[in-house]
């Protein structure tokens, strides 16, 4: 018989899953009420975590790139549908929620069966509350220069000709890395979603997950990036940006190429550079930019259901 396990408080998936479903990440989320659910059937295991985001709503997961289900068996469609039913039953019996909201991972091979998660939720009456375009690229077996547009290939060659150098930075460089990104976002009119102290706190909590990259000209950082390894085989670019005075070099293009090569050298299978839409609104310039880098769009759904009492 399957085992259905409910845990209250600090919880997390103990198998190999996404960073956002680990006990360490979930434990530091600043929400008063947290619940995780596990469903065991023999050696098969399913997991999902929720936090209460308002009086009526429990969400998987806010304050992260995505939540959704973890599993050690990617073909467990029948168990996943059973699991969804048991979760709803628990919330109803305990009068905890009227709305369940689930932020799914992108429909990219770098993440756990997002298509199966979407299909399972859809069959159980969940509706699409939001949909965004997320851009991810497989690493192994490809040459980055073969993927980018001709214009970007010329920009890469220009940076090489001018003597630009790629550097894998460390925590000691975080302040300089952050300063370049913050300057770039201020120039474009975008705020930083994490302050320097908040980012530093995350880096100190998860030192092995964060990676920092710089692109330099004459020993000056002209572009930088903060990335996080959010699954065993996926590196996600949390932030990147260039110094406005060097925009004619388009150093982000070369920085991206070097991060791609870094992934290849370190046996990371996917590079995720995030969304190009916000709450269904397309940023056409950003869509073109990410497409010209060779990245393919994936769908990133938020599913929601009003459950009956």
Number of C-alpha atoms within 10 A of each C-alpha: 6 12 11 14 11 14 13 12 14 18 22 24 25 11 14 13 20 23 23 23 29 18 14 16 18 25 15 11 16 10 13 9 14 22 18 22 23 21 23 17 12 9 7 15 20 22 23 24 29 24 22 20 17 10 10 13 18 24 22 28 24 19 11 14 17 21 24 25 27 26 22 15 14 14 12 16 15 9 19 23 17 14 22 17 13 15 18 18 15 14 17 15 10 8 11 15 21 17 18 21 25 28 23 26 26 28 23 22 17 23 20 23 22 23 19 18 21 22 13 20 21 15 10 13 13 20 17 16 15 14 19 21 24 24 24 26 24 20 20 15 8 13 13 17 14 10 16 20 15 12 10 19 19 12 19 23 13 16 20 14 9 11 11 22 19 19 16 15 18 13 15 8 13 20 12 15 27 23 16 22 22 22 18 22 19 13 12 10 9 11 13 15 9 10 12 15 10 11 15 17 12 16 17 13 14 14 13 10 17 21 22 22 25 28 26 19 17 10 9 11 21 27 28 30 26 21 20 21 21 21 19 17 17 24 25 20 21 16 20 24 23 26 21 18 9 12 13 8 19 19 25 22 21 25 28 22 20 20 24 24 18 15 20 19 11 10 14 21 19 25 25 24 20 20 22 21 16 12 10 12 11 14 14 10 10 13 19 12 16 21 16 18 21 18 21 17 21 19 18 23 24 23 24 21 20 15 15 10 10
